[in-house]
Amino acid sequence: MKKVLIYIFSSLILVSCSDFMEEVSQDQIVPKTTSHFKEVLYKEAYRKDYGKEMEYLSLMTDELEPFRSWGSVDNINKGFSYYTWQADIETRYDGALFYDIAWDIYYSHILACNIVINTIDDIEGSETEKDDLLGEAYFLRAYAYFTLVNLYAEPFEKDKVESTLGVPINTYHGVQDKVWKRNTLKECYDLINDDITKAYELLNSSKVDKTIFRVNDAAAALLASRIFLYQKDYENTTKYANYALSLNSTLYNFNKATQPILNMNNPEILFSYGVYDSDRGLHSNMFTKRGFKVSSTLMSRYQSDDLRPGLFFHNFFGRRKALKSDNAGSTVFGKAMRVAELYLNRAEAYANSSKEDKAIEDLEFLRSYRITGDYEVELGDLTLLEYIQEERSRELCFEEHRWFDLRRTTRPEIRHSIAPTRSADEETYVLQQGDKAYTLPIPQEAMAFNTELVNNERPDRTPVTNED
């Protein structure tokens, strides 16, 4: 078999040897079989030991607000630039750097996937094992590129996709001495769509028995429904949501649920992954003091007989914090792809396809598992699409959806008030309707190493006055 050399890449790829690998030299290792490569993917593309690569997402939304207390200043300082949508988001209020590591993390995942995809013919294993391995690699690469374009590229618009800059595409499996440029958003989505379609087909045909900790066909169909929803391709959104629901349509009955809801008794978990931090990654050495809490805006969206606040949040020394997983006693990882999202994705697709009755049916089915009393949809002053976004906010809060939902839909105005130090007065910052800051700047390190990358424009931002 041709030797497959895996190189150290950005100090993140395969820096040590495992029992299943044959050591060739200090920086070259040769996996051979499908089981070897599955472990490579598990360590280097699933990357379950990370989870803080997008810890700032909730800060930019209406899910959090500052919590001023003794000991919380460092956390407010750390999150200030994201919370106020500064042009330079990696520089804290005190001038120190708070690095955005998502770019580096996801490109390291992509490299691991490329290794599998490009060398599958030389890997030892049955066709079923190879199809399953390849399906996982395509899924993980699709997820990585999908996340990157939704962080660092303008939101998807069908009439602008060919002229909008996406992110650099690399499908090679080794280290290359080249300067990277950004591909178009169309080129990125063409690759993402192709990858996730192949992932579902391969995983659905191979049908390897596995736990929720490895990607399966239902999770691939869910991700496909999400990807097509973001592109406003409602036919494919519905098609893949239906595929996933044909495999698992069970919702967790919150009348019988326990906190945290991400646990092994939750039947709607399709794929469990990642590290969860109930304080959204803004760590300090203080056990009880953090800089942010669940916002009153989010809490106001729940009706009194909704079971979700009692299961999603925890009052902790005067601060309400998110608690969907504790990463300890739940026996699952901190993040999950869940059946609930499928009903919400399909409802939105139906609503955009003049199938309002079907959309409401999906919403009410979900709500019947979440609310003890009247779960029927009452629009009030909202349109159906606005109601769906509020339901997504209620159900999927703190699961890395809200920021992406805001930017892919109406990109509304958001106001955040914050006192950056313990002695400072509170200031108000505004993210304008359709603001350029709905797209993040490419991280400083990536720009430094790739001088031909074009960065995203973001306006400087100062506090508004009362008149504003």
C-alpha positions in Angstrom: 0.0 0.0 0.0 1.2 3.5 -0.8 2.4 5.2 2.4 0.1 8.0 3.6 2.1 10.6 5.4 0.3 12.9 7.8 2.2 16.1 8.6 2.0 18.4 11.6 -0.2 21.3 10.4 -0.5 24.5 12.3 0.6 22.6 15.4 -2.8 20.9 15.5 -2.6 17.8 13.4 -1.4 14.5 14.9 1.3 15.6 17.2 1.7 12.2 18.9 1.6 8.5 18.2 -1.1 6.0 19.3 -1.0 2.2 19.6 -2.7 1.7 16.3 -0.1 3.7 14.3 3.3 2.6 13.0 5.9 5.1 13.8 8.1 6.0 10.8 9.9 9.0 12.3 9.3 11.6 14.8 7.0 13.6 12.5 5.6 10.9 10.1 3.0 8.2 10.9 1.3 5.8 8.7 -2.3 4.7 9.4 -3.3 1.7 7.3 -6.8 0.4 8.1 -10.3 1.9 8.3 -10.2 1.6 12.1 -6.9 3.5 12.2 -8.4 6.3 10.1 -11.5 6.4 12.2 -9.4 7.1 15.2 -7.6 9.8 13.3 -10.9 11.4 12.4 -12.2 11.1 16.0 -9.2 12.9 17.4 -8.4 15.4 14.7 -11.8 16.2 13.0 -14.4 15.4 15.6 -12.1 17.2 18.0 -14.2 16.4 21.1 -11.6 17.9 23.4 -12.3 21.3 22.0 -15.5 23.2 22.1 -14.6 26.8 22.7 -13.8 27.7 19.1 -17.1 29.7 18.9 -17.6 30.6 22.5 -18.4 34.2 21.6 -21.5 33.5 19.5 -24.1 34.1 22.2 -22.4 37.3 23.2 -23.2 38.9 19.9 -26.9 38.0 20.2 -29.9 38.7 22.5 -29.2 35.6 24.6 -26.9 37.2 27.1 -26.5 40.3 29.2 -23.8 41.5 31.6 -23.8 40.4 35.2 -22.0 43.0 37.3 -20.6 41.6 40.5 -17.3 41.4 42.4 -15.1 39.1 40.4 -16.9 39.4 37.1 -14.8 42.3 35.6 -12.3 40.1 33.8 -15.1 38.2 32.0 -16.9 41.4 31.0 -13.5 42.6 29.8 -12.9 39.5 27.8 -16.3 39.5 26.1 -16.6 43.3 25.6 -15.4 43.5 22.0 -17.8 40.7 20.9 -20.7 42.0 23.0 -20.3 45.4 21.4 -19.5 44.2 17.9 -16.2 46.1 17.7 -14.2 46.3 14.4 -11.3 44.6 16.2 -13.1 41.8 18.1 -9.9 40.0 19.2 -8.7 42.9 21.3 -10.3 43.1 24.8 -11.3 46.3 26.4 -8.1 46.3 28.4 -6.0 45.9 25.3 -5.1 42.2 25.7 -5.8 39.7 22.9 -8.7 37.2 23.0 -7.9 35.1 20.0 -10.5 33.8 17.6 -9.4 30.2 17.1 -12.3 29.0 15.0 -10.4 29.5 11.7 -7.5 27.5 12.8 -9.6 24.7 14.4 -11.8 24.1 11.4 -9.0 24.2 8.8 -7.2 21.5 10.9 -10.4 19.5 10.8 -10.6 19.9 7.0 -7.0 18.7 6.6 -7.8 15.5 8.5 -10.9 15.0 6.3 -8.9 15.6 3.2 -6.5 12.9 4.2 -9.3 10.3 4.4 -11.1 11.5 1.2 -8.0 11.6 -1.0 -6.5 8.3 0.2 -9.6 6.1 0.6 -8.6 3.8 -2.2 -5.4 2.9 -0.4 -7.0 2.2 3.0 -7.4 -1.4 4.1 -11.0 -2.4 4.9 -14.3 -3.7 3.5 -16.3 -1.6 1.1 -18.9 -1.0 3.9 -16.2 0.1 6.3 -14.7 2.4 3.7 -18.0 3.9 2.8 -18.8 4.6 6.4 -15.4 6.2 7.0 -15.7 8.3 3.8 -19.2 9.4 4.8 -17.9 10.6 8.2 -15.1 12.5 6.5 -17.5 14.2 4.0 -19.9 15.1 6.8 -17.1 16.7 9.0 -15.6 18.6 6.0 -19.1 19.9 5.1 -19.7 21.0 8.7 -16.3 22.7 8.9 -16.7 24.7 5.7 -20.3 25.5 6.4 -19.3 26.9 9.8 -16.5 28.9 8.3 -18.6 30.6 5.6 -21.2 31.5 8.2 -18.6 33.1 10.4 -16.4 34.9 7.9 -18.5 35.4 4.7 -21.4 37.6 4.0 -24.8 35.9 4.5 -26.0 33.8 1.6 -28.0 35.7 -1.0 -28.9 33.9 -4.2 -28.4 36.9 -6.5 -25.0 37.7 -5.0 -23.5 34.3 -4.3 -21.2 34.4 -7.3 -19.7 37.7 -6.4 -19.5 37.3 -2.6 -16.2 36.2 -1.1 -16.4 33.0 0.8 -13.4 31.3 2.5 -10.3 29.6 0.9 -11.0 26.1 -0.3 -8.4 23.4 0.3 -9.1 19.9 -0.7 -5.5 18.7 -0.7 -4.2 16.4 2.1 -0.7 17.7 2.8 1.1 20.9 3.7 1.3 23.3 0.8 3.7 26.3 0.5 1.2 28.7 -1.0 -0.6 31.9 -0.3 -4.3 31.3 0.0 -7.0 33.5 -1.5 -10.7 33.4 -0.8 -13.0 31.4 -3.1 -16.5 32.7 -3.9 -19.4 31.9 -1.7 -20.9 29.9 -4.6 -17.7 27.7 -4.9 -17.8 27.1 -1.1 -21.5 26.1 -1.1 -21.0 23.9 -4.2 -18.4 22.0 -2.2 -20.5 21.9 1.0 -23.6 20.7 -0.9 -21.7 18.0 -2.6 -20.0 16.9 0.6 -23.1 16.6 2.7 -25.1 14.9 -0.1 -22.3 12.3 -0.4 -22.1 12.0 3.4 -25.8 11.1 3.7 -25.7 8.7 0.8 -22.7 6.8 2.1 -23.8 6.7 5.7 -27.3 5.6 4.7 -26.1 2.8 2.4 -23.4 1.5 4.7 -25.6 1.4 7.9 -22.8 0.7 10.3 -24.0 0.2 13.8 -22.6 3.0 16.0 -23.3 5.1 19.0 -24.5 8.7 19.0 -20.9 9.8 19.4 -20.1 9.0 15.7 -21.8 10.6 12.8 -24.7 8.6 11.4 -27.2 9.0 8.5 -29.8 10.8 10.5 -27.3 13.4 11.7 -26.1 13.8 8.1 -29.7 14.4 6.9 -30.2 16.9 9.7 -27.1 18.8 8.7 -28.2 18.7 5.1 -31.6 20.2 6.0 -29.8 23.0 7.9 -27.4 23.7 5.1 -30.2 23.9 2.5 -32.3 26.0 4.8 -29.5 28.6 5.0 -29.5 28.7 1.2 -33.3 29.2 1.1 -33.6 25.9 -0.8 -36.8 24.9 0.9 -37.4 21.8 -1.3 -34.2 20.2 -0.2 -34.6 21.4 3.4 -37.9 19.5 3.5 -36.5 16.5 1.7 -33.6 15.9 4.1 -35.7 16.8 7.2 -38.1 14.0 6.0 -35.2 11.6 5.6 -33.9 12.3 9.1 -37.4 12.1 10.6 -38.0 8.7 8.9 -35.0 7.5 10.9 -35.8 9.1 14.2 -38.8 11.4 14.8 -39.0 11.0 18.6 -39.1 14.1 20.8 -38.0 14.2 24.5 -41.1 14.6 26.7 -40.1 17.5 28.9 -42.7 16.5 31.5 -40.5 13.6 32.2 -37.1 15.2 31.5 -34.3 15.9 33.9 -31.7 18.6 34.0 -29.5 18.8 32.0 -31.5 17.8 29.0 -28.5 16.6 27.0 -28.3 13.2 28.6 -28.4 9.5 27.6 -32.2 9.4 28.3 -32.9 12.0 25.7 -34.2 10.0 22.6 -33.9 12.9 20.2 -30.1 13.2 20.3 -28.9 12.1 16.8 -25.2 13.1 17.3 -23.4 14.1 20.5 -20.2 16.1 20.2 -18.1 18.9 21.6 -17.4 20.6 24.9 -20.1 22.6 26.6 -19.5 25.5 28.9 -22.5 26.8 30.9 -20.8 30.2 31.1 -20.2 30.3 27.3 -16.5 29.9 27.6 -15.8 33.1 29.5 -13.7 31.5 32.2 -12.1 33.1 35.3 -10.7 31.6 38.4 -13.8 32.7 40.4 -16.2 29.8 40.9 -19.4 31.8 41.4 -18.6 35.0 39.6 -18.9 35.3 35.8 -19.5 38.3 33.5 -22.7 37.4 31.7 -26.1 35.8 32.4 -29.1 34.7 30.4 -30.8 37.8 29.1 -34.2 39.1 30.2 -35.0 39.4 26.5 -34.7 35.7 26.0 -36.6 34.9 29.2 -39.5 37.1 28.1 -40.2 34.8 25.2 -41.4 31.9 27.3 -44.9 31.6 28.5 -45.5 30.7 32.1 -46.3 27.0 31.5 -43.4 26.4 29.2 -41.1 23.7 30.8 -38.0 24.8 28.9 -36.7 27.6 31.2 -36.8 25.2 34.2 -34.7 22.7 32.2 -32.5 25.0 30.2 -31.4 27.4 32.9 -30.2 27.4 36.5 -30.3 30.3 39.0 -26.8 30.5 40.5 -26.1 33.1 43.2 -28.3 35.7 41.6 -27.3 34.9 38.1 -29.3 32.8 35.6 -27.0 30.7 33.5 -27.5 28.2 30.7 -27.4 24.5 31.8 -28.3 22.2 28.9 -25.4 19.9 29.6 -22.9 19.7 32.5 -20.2 17.7 30.6 -19.9 15.5 33.7 -22.8 13.4 34.9 -24.8 13.4 31.7 -22.6 10.8 30.0 -22.9 12.7 26.7 -20.9 15.5 25.2 -21.9 19.1 25.6 -23.4 19.7 22.2 -25.9 17.7 20.1 -27.8 17.6 16.9 -31.4 17.0 18.0 -34.7 16.0 16.4 -36.3 19.2 17.6 -34.3 21.1 15.0 -35.7 19.0 12.2 -39.3 20.1 13.0 -38.2 23.7 13.2 -36.2 23.5 9.9 -39.1 21.9 8.2 -41.6 24.3 9.6 -39.6 27.2 8.2 -39.3 25.6 4.8 -43.1 25.0 4.8 -43.8 28.6 5.8 -41.7 29.8 2.9 -43.4 27.4 0.5 -47.0 28.6 1.2 -47.7 25.6 3.4 -48.6 27.5 6.5 -50.9 24.7 7.9 -48.1 22.2 7.7 -45.7 24.6 9.4 -48.0 25.2 12.3 -48.6 21.5 12.6 -44.8 20.9 13.1 -44.6 23.8 15.5 -47.5 22.6 17.6 -46.2 19.0 17.6 -42.9 20.3 19.1 -44.6 22.6 21.6 -46.8 19.8 22.8 -43.7 18.2 24.3 -42.5 21.4 25.9 -45.6 23.1 27.3 -48.0 21.8 30.0 -51.0 23.9 29.0 -52.0 25.6 25.7 -49.3 24.8 23.2 -51.3 26.0 20.1 -49.6 28.6 17.9 -51.0 32.1 18.6 -49.3 34.6 16.2 -50.6 37.8 17.8 -48.7 40.7 16.0 -46.1 38.3 14.6 -45.9 36.8 11.1 -45.5 33.1 11.0 -41.9 33.4 10.0 -41.2 35.7 12.9 -42.9 33.3 15.2 -40.8 30.4 13.9 -37.6 32.4 14.7 -38.8 33.1 18.2 -39.6 29.4 18.6 -36.1 28.5 17.4 -34.8 31.0 20.0 -36.8 29.3 22.7 -35.8 25.8 21.8 -32.3 26.1 20.4 -30.8 28.8 22.7 -27.2 28.4 23.6 -26.7 25.7 21.0 -24.8 27.9 18.5 -27.9 28.7 16.4 -29.1 32.2 17.4 -26.3 34.2 15.8 -26.6 32.3 12.5 -30.4 32.5 12.5 -30.2 36.3 13.0 -27.7 36.9 10.2 -29.3 34.6 7.7 -32.8 36.1 8.1 -33.6 39.7 8.9 -30.3 40.9 10.5 -32.2 43.0 13.0 -31.0 45.9 15.1 -29.7 44.8 18.5 -28.8 47.1 21.4 -26.4 46.0 24.2 -25.7 48.0 27.3 -22.5 47.3 29.3 -20.2 48.8 31.9 -16.7 47.7 30.9 -15.3 48.2 34.4 -16.7 48.0 37.9 -16.5 51.7 38.4 -17.6 52.8 34.8 -21.1 54.0 33.9 -23.1 51.8 31.6 -22.8 52.5 27.8 -25.1 51.4 25.0 -23.9 50.0 21.7 -26.0 49.3 18.6 -25.7 46.7 15.9 -27.6 48.4 13.1 -30.2 46.6 10.9 -28.2 44.8 8.2 -24.9 45.8 9.8 -21.6 44.7 8.3 -20.7 43.4 11.7 -23.0 40.5 11.1 -19.9 39.0 9.5 -16.8 38.5 11.6 -13.3 39.7 10.5 -10.8 37.0 9.5 -8.6 36.3 12.5 -5.4 38.3 12.8 -3.1 35.3 12.7 -4.7 34.0 9.4 -4.3 37.5 7.8 -0.7 37.6 8.9 0.2 34.3 7.3 -1.9 34.8 4.2 -1.1 38.3 2.9 -3.4 38.0 -0.1 -6.6 37.4 1.9 -9.1 40.2 1.6 -10.6 40.9 5.0 -14.2 41.9 5.8 -15.1 45.5 6.4 -16.5 46.3 9.8 -17.4 49.7 11.1 -15.8 51.2 14.1 -18.3 51.3 16.9 -18.7 53.8 19.8 -21.5 54.1 22.4 -24.6 55.9 21.4 -26.1 58.9 23.3 -29.6 59.0 24.7 -30.7 60.9 21.6 -29.6 58.0 19.4 
